[in-house]
Amino acid sequence: MNMDSMIQQAFPLRVATTECTLPFQDDAPVSYAVASDGLWQDLSSDWLALRHRVAVSDIHLPYGPLKPIVEWKCSFPPIAIWQAFAEQARQAMPNECAALFVWAPSTDSWRLAMRDALSASPTRVDYRNPVLEPGEIAVVGIHSHGRLPAGF
């Protein structure tokens, strides 16, 4: 198999038609589509289907249109999970702490899985991820900021 074939197999490229809606490609977690306004990326996982434009075309291309899609395939983590993490963050202060919100699709249940802090300070936390049970999916990675404000 040559390099081009391997890239096409790993990251399929499809064309949006003018006649129908382009479905997600179930057998590819990442795929691309050319549409009338540019290049779009589809990301598909057990908990999320996302379509977003990654490159805008300066000219109208002869393909169909696409629209952004965000489709949650899981329920929202219950407030008790958020509250439990907030309590863990308060206990860790002034240091940071980190966790995963883990979803079990078979039962649509959630659990908080704290990340094991290898080292923690008011400005950083290094951690080891918890082991997930078979069938569980880490959906949300979260960390506190101690007493410092969050920012980008």
Backbone as ProteinMPNN parsed JSONL, in Angstrom:
{"seq_chain_A": "MNMDSMIQQAFPLRVATTECTLPFQDDAPVSYAVASDGLWQDLSSDWLALRHRVAVSDIHLPYGPLKPIVEWKCSFPPIAIWQAFAEQARQAMPNECAALFVWAPSTDSWRLAMRDALSASPTRVDYRNPVLEPGEIAVVGIHSHGRLPAGF", "coords_chain_A": {"N_chain_A": [[0.854, -1.171, 0.0], [0.622, 2.178, -0.895], [1.731, 5.486, 0.245], [-0.251, 7.499, -0.249], [-2.596, 5.95, -0.416], [-2.694, 4.927, 2.173], [-3.069, 7.286, 3.665], [-5.564, 8.127, 2.65], [-7.135, 6.005, 3.5], [-6.92, 6.248, 6.288], [-7.852, 8.858, 6.719], [-10.514, 9.543, 5.309], [-11.72, 11.238, 2.377], [-14.487, 12.906, 1.273], [-17.143, 14.028, -0.915], [-19.453, 16.622, -0.677], [-22.741, 16.391, -1.719], [-25.143, 17.989, -3.893], [-27.653, 17.04, -3.688], [-28.364, 15.542, -1.403], [-28.152, 15.084, 2.192], [-25.003, 14.767, 3.694], [-24.048, 11.918, 5.311], [-22.509, 10.977, 8.474], [-19.418, 9.213, 8.446], [-19.372, 6.148, 9.582], [-17.349, 4.248, 9.97], [-14.991, 5.594, 10.281], [-13.189, 7.501, 12.503], [-12.251, 10.054, 12.029], [-12.889, 12.104, 9.335], [-12.993, 13.822, 6.169], [-14.625, 16.359, 4.212], [-15.319, 17.885, 1.136], [-16.964, 20.83, 0.463], [-19.279, 23.316, -0.821], [-18.282, 25.646, 0.258], [-15.748, 25.156, 1.267], [-13.361, 23.137, 3.123], [-14.347, 20.568, 5.269], [-14.401, 18.948, 8.472], [-15.185, 15.864, 9.906], [-15.737, 14.477, 13.031], [-16.078, 11.584, 14.854], [-17.188, 9.786, 17.596], [-17.827, 7.475, 20.315], [-19.339, 9.054, 21.971], [-19.79, 11.534, 20.808], [-20.648, 13.348, 17.869], [-19.277, 15.412, 15.52], [-19.218, 18.055, 13.25], [-17.34, 20.36, 11.502], [-16.154, 23.316, 9.879], [-12.934, 23.505, 8.507], [-11.347, 24.835, 6.726], [-11.735, 27.651, 4.708], [-13.003, 28.307, 1.507], [-12.008, 30.567, -1.001], [-13.374, 30.782, -3.31], [-16.508, 29.804, -4.802], [-17.166, 26.461, -4.656], [-17.968, 23.614, -6.747], [-19.787, 21.93, -5.273], [-22.072, 20.453, -2.883], [-23.731, 22.098, -0.056], [-22.66, 22.22, 3.408], [-23.426, 22.037, 6.898], [-22.593, 23.093, 10.23], [-22.429, 20.591, 12.785], [-23.225, 19.427, 15.967], [-23.576, 16.722, 17.797], [-24.561, 15.225, 20.593], [-23.989, 12.085, 21.948], [-24.282, 11.071, 24.369], [-25.619, 11.319, 27.699], [-25.873, 14.28, 29.782], [-23.298, 14.951, 32.125], [-24.22, 14.282, 35.474], [-25.221, 16.701, 37.961], [-24.256, 16.037, 40.46], [-21.781, 14.877, 39.978], [-20.243, 17.068, 39.129], [-20.379, 18.566, 41.472], [-19.061, 16.855, 43.245], [-16.486, 16.902, 42.146], [-15.887, 19.615, 42.558], [-15.754, 19.653, 45.346], [-13.521, 17.992, 45.771], [-11.606, 19.647, 44.591], [-11.664, 21.838, 46.338], [-10.641, 20.61, 48.632], [-8.063, 20.066, 47.777], [-6.875, 22.531, 47.557], [-4.229, 24.819, 48.34], [-3.409, 23.774, 45.952], [-3.606, 22.444, 42.568], [-5.929, 20.048, 41.158], [-6.981, 17.102, 39.34], [-9.303, 15.363, 37.175], [-11.405, 12.818, 35.652], [-14.525, 12.688, 33.955], [-16.409, 9.976, 33.668], [-18.164, 7.927, 31.456], [-20.558, 5.335, 31.154], [-21.825, 3.767, 28.559], [-23.585, 1.541, 28.331], [-25.235, 1.56, 30.557], [-25.872, 4.164, 30.782], [-24.654, 5.661, 32.786], [-22.685, 7.698, 35.041], [-19.445, 8.431, 36.437], [-17.138, 9.9, 38.734], [-13.742, 10.023, 38.269], [-10.893, 10.427, 39.834], [-7.777, 11.813, 38.883], [-4.643, 10.475, 39.546], [-2.496, 12.35, 41.367], [0.755, 12.991, 40.57], [2.496, 14.999, 41.091], [1.712, 18.137, 42.519], [0.898, 21.574, 42.474], [0.202, 25.081, 43.181], [0.084, 26.018, 40.591], [0.206, 23.982, 38.755], [-0.489, 20.584, 37.825], [0.632, 17.333, 37.701], [-0.197, 14.16, 36.529], [-1.438, 10.756, 36.741], [-3.5, 8.878, 34.679], [-6.626, 7.405, 35.622], [-7.527, 3.912, 35.659], [-9.842, 2.664, 33.378], [-12.944, 0.924, 33.464], [-13.99, -1.974, 31.544], [-15.802, -0.983, 28.684], [-16.296, 1.585, 29.582], [-16.044, 5.138, 29.011], [-13.928, 7.878, 28.819], [-15.074, 11.04, 28.973], [-15.023, 13.74, 29.762], [-12.293, 15.694, 30.612], [-11.013, 17.289, 33.375], [-9.706, 19.965, 35.339], [-8.679, 21.712, 38.295], [-7.935, 25.107, 39.336], [-6.755, 25.767, 41.647], [-6.4, 28.492, 43.726], [-6.096, 30.31, 41.773], [-7.065, 32.35, 38.918], [-8.757, 31.081, 36.0], [-7.632, 30.944, 32.611], [-6.794, 31.749, 29.168]], "CA_chain_A": [[0.0, 0.0, 0.0], [1.441, 3.393, -0.948], [1.424, 6.507, 1.257], [-1.536, 8.137, -0.542], [-3.669, 5.018, -0.044], [-2.761, 4.859, 3.64], [-3.671, 8.534, 4.138], [-6.986, 8.101, 2.29], [-7.798, 5.026, 4.362], [-6.956, 6.78, 7.651], [-8.601, 10.116, 6.734], [-11.277, 9.568, 4.061], [-12.186, 12.513, 1.832], [-15.721, 12.728, 0.511], [-17.664, 15.236, -1.548], [-20.845, 16.938, -0.335], [-23.557, 16.476, -2.936], [-26.196, 19.0, -3.871], [-28.946, 16.358, -3.644], [-28.735, 14.928, -0.121], [-27.307, 15.382, 3.338], [-23.878, 13.854, 3.81], [-24.041, 11.287, 6.636], [-21.201, 10.716, 9.062], [-18.837, 7.944, 8.03], [-19.301, 5.415, 10.842], [-16.132, 3.437, 10.112], [-13.816, 6.469, 10.365], [-13.353, 8.504, 13.558], [-11.952, 11.359, 11.435], [-13.0, 12.139, 7.874], [-13.082, 15.173, 5.62], [-15.553, 16.532, 3.092], [-15.239, 19.135, 0.391], [-18.294, 21.395, 0.256], [-19.283, 24.515, -1.657], [-17.574, 26.761, 0.903], [-14.43, 24.805, 1.759], [-13.064, 21.814, 3.645], [-14.986, 20.284, 6.546], [-13.913, 17.773, 9.18], [-16.13, 15.113, 10.735], [-15.165, 13.697, 14.123], [-17.132, 10.722, 15.372], [-16.775, 8.891, 18.68], [-18.971, 6.852, 20.974], [-20.114, 10.035, 22.737], [-19.946, 12.803, 20.11], [-20.478, 13.505, 16.417], [-18.997, 16.832, 15.316], [-18.83, 18.489, 11.899], [-16.98, 21.777, 11.508], [-15.338, 23.738, 8.74], [-11.538, 23.715, 8.898], [-10.719, 25.737, 5.754], [-12.703, 28.384, 3.895], [-12.606, 28.504, 0.109], [-12.24, 31.919, -1.504], [-14.291, 30.681, -4.453], [-17.602, 28.839, -4.634], [-16.818, 25.17, -5.264], [-19.163, 23.003, -7.362], [-20.295, 20.847, -4.44], [-23.198, 20.825, -2.046], [-23.425, 22.795, 1.198], [-22.675, 21.506, 4.68], [-23.676, 22.879, 8.059], [-21.987, 22.545, 11.445], [-23.235, 19.654, 13.568], [-22.741, 18.915, 17.245], [-24.578, 15.744, 18.239], [-24.128, 14.497, 21.773], [-24.498, 10.721, 21.984], [-24.357, 10.688, 25.777], [-26.346, 12.25, 28.558], [-25.023, 15.281, 30.421], [-22.865, 14.473, 33.452], [-25.123, 14.79, 36.511], [-24.711, 17.782, 38.809], [-23.528, 15.441, 41.585], [-20.388, 14.668, 39.537], [-19.623, 18.389, 39.18], [-20.258, 18.934, 42.88], [-18.02, 16.011, 43.843], [-15.192, 17.437, 41.725], [-15.677, 20.896, 43.247], [-15.319, 19.331, 46.716], [-12.136, 17.526, 45.662], [-10.778, 20.825, 44.298], [-11.559, 22.598, 47.59], [-9.751, 19.874, 49.529], [-6.697, 20.108, 47.238], [-6.338, 23.898, 47.568], [-4.101, 25.755, 47.217], [-2.898, 23.078, 44.768], [-4.543, 21.989, 41.549], [-6.226, 18.623, 41.075], [-7.519, 16.761, 38.021], [-10.201, 14.205, 37.174], [-12.161, 12.474, 34.45], [-15.924, 12.303, 34.073], [-16.42, 8.724, 32.916], [-19.531, 7.526, 31.069], [-20.797, 3.938, 30.78], [-22.964, 3.789, 27.631], [-24.542, 0.44, 28.5], [-26.169, 1.9, 31.636], [-25.978, 5.622, 30.768], [-24.275, 6.143, 34.115], [-21.463, 8.493, 35.12], [-18.696, 8.43, 37.688], [-15.977, 10.766, 38.829], [-12.5, 9.275, 38.456], [-9.814, 11.368, 40.104], [-6.465, 11.486, 38.328], [-3.663, 10.344, 40.614], [-1.516, 13.439, 41.267], [2.158, 12.634, 40.766], [2.947, 16.21, 41.773], [0.705, 19.192, 42.402], [1.262, 22.874, 43.034], [-0.856, 26.047, 42.858], [0.088, 26.392, 39.172], [0.374, 22.831, 37.87], [-0.685, 19.236, 38.36], [1.047, 16.212, 36.848], [-1.044, 13.085, 37.019], [-1.594, 9.478, 36.045], [-4.923, 8.642, 34.433], [-7.186, 6.203, 36.251], [-7.873, 2.791, 34.781], [-11.277, 2.587, 33.11], [-13.54, -0.41, 33.378], [-14.394, -2.287, 30.164], [-17.024, -0.325, 28.239], [-16.36, 2.976, 30.03], [-15.44, 6.129, 28.122], [-13.582, 9.171, 29.424], [-15.697, 12.064, 28.145], [-14.588, 15.073, 30.193], [-11.097, 15.858, 31.418], [-11.207, 18.539, 34.094], [-8.745, 20.255, 36.409], [-8.936, 22.944, 39.035], [-6.881, 26.108, 39.261], [-6.44, 26.202, 43.0], [-6.977, 29.814, 43.991], [-5.775, 31.187, 40.643], [-8.115, 32.432, 37.9], [-8.539, 30.343, 34.754], [-7.43, 31.825, 31.464], [-6.16, 31.172, 27.98]], "C_chain_A": [[0.903, 1.239, 0.0], [0.94, 4.419, 0.07], [0.073, 7.169, 1.01], [-2.708, 7.248, -0.151], [-3.822, 4.93, 1.468], [-3.408, 6.12, 4.215], [-5.169, 8.542, 3.854], [-7.755, 7.114, 3.156], [-7.945, 5.565, 5.786], [-7.844, 8.018, 7.768], [-9.394, 10.25, 5.431], [-11.712, 10.983, 3.674], [-13.385, 12.234, 0.953], [-16.153, 14.069, -0.049], [-19.115, 15.415, -1.126], [-21.626, 17.084, -1.639], [-24.604, 17.569, -2.775], [-27.565, 18.367, -3.639], [-29.33, 15.769, -2.3], [-27.749, 15.342, 0.968], [-26.203, 14.334, 3.433], [-23.863, 13.237, 5.209], [-22.613, 11.186, 7.177], [-20.718, 9.358, 8.573], [-18.537, 7.139, 9.291], [-17.998, 4.659, 11.047], [-14.859, 4.269, 10.204], [-14.021, 7.504, 11.466], [-13.071, 9.917, 13.071], [-12.094, 11.231, 9.927], [-13.175, 13.587, 7.449], [-14.067, 15.183, 4.463], [-15.291, 17.882, 2.447], [-16.666, 19.582, 0.121], [-18.166, 22.679, -0.558], [-18.459, 25.654, -1.074], [-16.22, 26.39, 1.497], [-14.33, 23.372, 2.252], [-13.649, 21.672, 5.05], [-14.393, 19.02, 7.143], [-15.056, 17.173, 9.987], [-15.343, 14.332, 11.771], [-16.285, 12.886, 14.729], [-16.555, 9.791, 16.433], [-18.026, 8.262, 19.277], [-19.872, 7.865, 21.658], [-20.393, 11.33, 21.992], [-19.805, 12.622, 18.606], [-20.361, 15.002, 16.171], [-18.597, 17.068, 13.872], [-18.527, 19.978, 11.975], [-16.07, 22.076, 10.32], [-13.925, 24.03, 9.226], [-10.792, 24.619, 7.92], [-11.805, 26.349, 4.881], [-12.151, 28.524, 2.488], [-12.94, 29.934, -0.316], [-13.176, 31.936, -2.706], [-15.382, 29.669, -4.127], [-17.217, 27.568, -5.379], [-18.082, 24.478, -5.745], [-19.72, 21.81, -6.592], [-21.449, 21.358, -3.599], [-22.763, 21.531, -0.774], [-23.366, 21.826, 2.375], [-22.937, 22.522, 5.784], [-22.992, 22.255, 9.264], [-22.971, 21.641, 12.189], [-22.497, 19.364, 14.872], [-23.848, 18.012, 17.766], [-24.006, 14.953, 19.414], [-24.768, 13.119, 21.76], [-24.614, 10.213, 23.422], [-25.209, 11.707, 26.523], [-25.36, 13.262, 29.13], [-24.563, 14.734, 31.77], [-23.743, 15.09, 34.55], [-24.435, 15.826, 37.405], [-23.901, 17.225, 39.985], [-22.06, 15.192, 41.234], [-19.625, 15.989, 39.617], [-19.387, 18.807, 40.631], [-19.157, 18.131, 43.564], [-16.633, 16.498, 43.419], [-14.891, 18.755, 42.43], [-15.208, 20.653, 44.685], [-13.871, 18.828, 46.723], [-11.186, 18.697, 45.42], [-10.594, 21.672, 45.553], [-10.577, 21.921, 48.542], [-8.294, 19.955, 49.075], [-6.063, 21.495, 47.34], [-5.253, 24.047, 48.624], [-3.625, 25.092, 45.924], [-4.012, 22.723, 43.79], [-4.82, 20.498, 41.73], [-6.889, 18.369, 39.723], [-8.357, 15.485, 38.107], [-10.74, 13.948, 35.775], [-13.614, 12.269, 34.84], [-16.074, 11.122, 33.121], [-17.863, 8.284, 32.701], [-19.541, 6.047, 30.691], [-22.022, 3.899, 29.875], [-24.013, 2.711, 27.89], [-25.589, 0.737, 29.565], [-26.487, 3.39, 31.682], [-25.702, 6.191, 32.161], [-22.918, 6.838, 34.057], [-20.771, 8.245, 36.441], [-17.539, 9.409, 37.581], [-14.773, 9.882, 39.089], [-11.371, 10.288, 38.628], [-8.528, 10.87, 39.45], [-5.459, 11.497, 39.478], [-2.581, 11.406, 40.43], [-0.122, 12.902, 41.565], [2.888, 13.782, 41.443], [1.896, 17.277, 41.528], [1.22, 20.446, 43.08], [0.109, 23.829, 42.734], [-0.932, 26.403, 41.375], [0.133, 25.205, 38.227], [0.003, 21.545, 38.602], [-0.226, 18.239, 37.297], [0.346, 14.979, 37.404], [-0.907, 11.829, 36.18], [-3.098, 9.263, 35.878], [-5.396, 7.385, 35.154], [-7.472, 5.129, 35.201], [-9.386, 2.77, 34.618], [-11.717, 1.135, 33.079], [-13.903, -0.696, 31.922], [-15.733, -1.618, 29.829], [-17.156, 1.113, 28.693], [-15.61, 3.883, 29.049], [-15.155, 7.397, 28.912], [-14.104, 10.262, 28.499], [-15.177, 13.454, 28.493], [-13.307, 14.944, 31.004], [-11.188, 17.229, 32.079], [-10.089, 18.707, 35.113], [-9.104, 21.582, 37.06], [-7.784, 23.926, 38.806], [-6.479, 26.577, 40.651], [-7.154, 27.503, 43.298], [-6.739, 30.776, 42.839], [-6.916, 31.232, 39.641], [-7.747, 31.575, 36.678], [-8.355, 31.339, 33.62], [-6.765, 31.111, 30.317], [-5.136, 32.155, 27.458]], "O_chain_A": [[1.835, 1.334, 0.799], [-0.12, 4.253, 0.674], [-0.682, 7.384, 1.958], [-3.705, 7.733, 0.385], [-4.938, 4.866, 1.985], [-4.207, 6.035, 5.148], [-5.961, 8.92, 4.717], [-8.908, 7.365, 3.508], [-8.98, 5.361, 6.42], [-8.51, 8.214, 8.784], [-8.987, 10.995, 4.539], [-12.029, 11.808, 4.53], [-13.32, 11.44, 0.015], [-15.599, 15.112, 0.299], [-19.912, 14.481, -1.205], [-21.216, 17.812, -2.543], [-24.906, 18.009, -1.666], [-28.541, 19.083, -3.416], [-30.511, 15.515, -2.065], [-26.672, 15.872, 0.697], [-26.46, 13.141, 3.268], [-23.685, 13.955, 6.193], [-21.642, 11.295, 6.429], [-21.521, 8.461, 8.318], [-17.561, 7.414, 9.988], [-17.582, 4.449, 12.187], [-13.76, 3.715, 10.204], [-14.943, 8.314, 11.373], [-13.592, 10.879, 13.635], [-11.49, 10.351, 9.313], [-13.465, 14.461, 8.266], [-14.312, 14.161, 3.822], [-15.07, 18.884, 3.127], [-17.481, 18.812, -0.388], [-17.063, 23.073, -0.937], [-17.989, 26.526, -1.806], [-15.598, 27.216, 2.165], [-15.108, 22.506, 1.853], [-13.468, 22.54, 5.904], [-13.939, 18.133, 6.421], [-15.798, 17.885, 10.664], [-14.401, 13.613, 11.438], [-17.331, 13.431, 15.083], [-15.564, 9.099, 16.199], [-19.139, 8.491, 18.804], [-21.044, 7.581, 21.905], [-21.158, 12.16, 22.484], [-18.967, 11.857, 18.128], [-21.238, 15.772, 16.563], [-17.741, 16.367, 13.332], [-19.346, 20.765, 12.449], [-15.332, 21.218, 9.834], [-13.736, 24.715, 10.231], [-9.716, 25.12, 8.246], [-12.684, 25.647, 4.38], [-10.972, 28.824, 2.301], [-14.023, 30.442, -0.024], [-13.707, 32.984, -3.074], [-15.201, 28.791, -3.283], [-16.971, 27.594, -6.585], [-19.162, 24.726, -5.209], [-20.084, 20.796, -7.189], [-21.761, 22.549, -3.605], [-21.577, 21.563, -0.447], [-23.955, 20.745, 2.334], [-22.697, 23.717, 5.616], [-22.824, 21.037, 9.325], [-24.176, 21.894, 12.218], [-21.297, 19.09, 14.874], [-24.926, 18.481, 18.131], [-23.102, 14.133, 19.257], [-25.98, 13.006, 21.577], [-24.997, 9.067, 23.656], [-25.477, 12.804, 26.033], [-24.148, 13.111, 28.974], [-25.353, 14.118, 32.486], [-23.979, 16.298, 34.544], [-23.216, 15.81, 37.572], [-22.964, 17.872, 40.453], [-21.192, 15.288, 42.102], [-18.498, 16.032, 40.11], [-18.328, 19.334, 40.972], [-18.405, 18.672, 44.375], [-15.707, 16.51, 44.229], [-13.759, 18.985, 42.855], [-14.349, 21.381, 45.183], [-13.087, 19.207, 47.594], [-10.089, 18.737, 45.978], [-9.499, 22.171, 45.811], [-9.771, 22.593, 49.185], [-7.387, 19.917, 49.906], [-4.845, 21.626, 47.221], [-5.354, 23.455, 49.698], [-3.456, 25.769, 44.91], [-5.192, 22.705, 44.139], [-4.049, 19.783, 42.37], [-7.308, 19.306, 39.043], [-8.153, 14.645, 38.983], [-10.556, 14.743, 34.853], [-13.91, 11.745, 35.914], [-15.888, 11.26, 31.912], [-18.672, 8.268, 33.628], [-18.645, 5.568, 29.996], [-23.147, 3.987, 30.365], [-25.205, 2.947, 27.688], [-26.708, 0.229, 29.493], [-27.276, 3.834, 32.516], [-26.411, 7.073, 32.645], [-22.116, 6.601, 33.154], [-21.405, 7.897, 37.437], [-17.037, 9.702, 36.496], [-14.778, 9.081, 40.023], [-10.951, 10.928, 37.664], [-8.228, 9.676, 39.459], [-5.436, 12.428, 40.283], [-1.835, 11.37, 39.452], [0.151, 12.422, 42.665], [3.782, 13.57, 42.262], [1.27, 17.32, 40.469], [1.886, 20.391, 44.114], [-0.866, 23.431, 42.097], [-1.903, 27.022, 40.939], [0.102, 25.392, 37.01], [0.156, 21.429, 39.818], [-0.649, 18.303, 36.143], [0.303, 14.782, 38.618], [-0.349, 11.833, 35.083], [-3.869, 9.445, 36.82], [-4.648, 6.416, 35.279], [-7.633, 5.42, 34.015], [-10.125, 2.848, 35.6], [-10.953, 0.242, 32.713], [-14.104, 0.237, 31.144], [-16.681, -1.688, 30.612], [-18.057, 1.811, 28.229], [-14.681, 3.459, 28.362], [-16.035, 7.926, 29.592], [-13.633, 10.398, 27.37], [-14.92, 14.259, 27.597], [-13.243, 14.176, 31.964], [-11.418, 18.228, 31.397], [-9.588, 17.734, 35.677], [-9.742, 22.446, 36.459], [-6.789, 23.597, 38.16], [-5.925, 27.665, 40.808], [-8.37, 27.605, 43.141], [-7.138, 31.938, 42.914], [-7.663, 30.262, 39.516], [-6.57, 31.38, 36.374], [-8.872, 32.455, 33.677], [-6.239, 30.009, 30.47], [-4.473, 31.882, 26.457]]}, "name": "protein", "num_of_chains": 1, "seq": "MNMDSMIQQAFPLRVATTECTLPFQDDAPVSYAVASDGLWQDLSSDWLALRHRVAVSDIHLPYGPLKPIVEWKCSFPPIAIWQAFAEQARQAMPNECAALFVWAPSTDSWRLAMRDALSASPTRVDYRNPVLEPGEIAVVGIHSHGRLPAGF"}
